[in-house]
Amino acid sequence: MTGLSPTLRITDPAALKAVAHPLRGRLLGLLRLEGPATASGLARRVGESSGSTSYHLRQLARFGFVEETADQPSGRERRWQATAPMSEYRAGDLSGTPDGRAALEGMQRAQLGWLARGLESWLAASATGSGAWQDVAGLSDWVLRLRPADAAALVEALVRVVAETAQRPADDDEAELVAVHLALLPLRGLP
């Protein structure tokens, strides 16, 4: 791999199901955030056996999420890397079949779990935090009345701003990894 492609678009229900697996999602996240690693190194990070992480890396590779690095330091253990810094899926690409709908639900439930764990971690850390991050980190929500075309335009504009912001240099002492979540959901059935 000469350079990470910007986004891996998932259109295959089996691929979405594969990456929704909790350990696979975690392994892929570590490779994206920390760079290439071996199955043994990842096993130590996640508290699993190297056999388990090796199996799950091969499953991720099967669907194009990871690949072996071009430079392999030893013939005994492979180094893996992510093929893209992020993935995306669209419900319209997947919702036409029962397998697709099941994969969508599985991924969305996995994402809710990751979001909940991230929020719990942030809440625990923010209780003792101070400084500039206390003033900017948090949760916000707005309730808007939108047509589907308006919602699509809003998401496109937000994605553009996030992509532009991600291109800024972040190599100073104040920069930290941050998670930006977008949930645009019709409020059907809520009071």
PyMOL commands that set and color helices and strands:
alter all, ss='L'
color gray80, all
select helices_A, chain A and resi 13-20+22-34+39-46+50-62+91-94+98-126+132-136+148-166
alter helices_A, ss='H'
color red, helices_A
select strands_A, chain A and resi 8-10+37-38+66-68+79-82+87-89
alter strands_A, ss='S'
color yellow, strands_A
deselect
rebuild
show_as cartoon
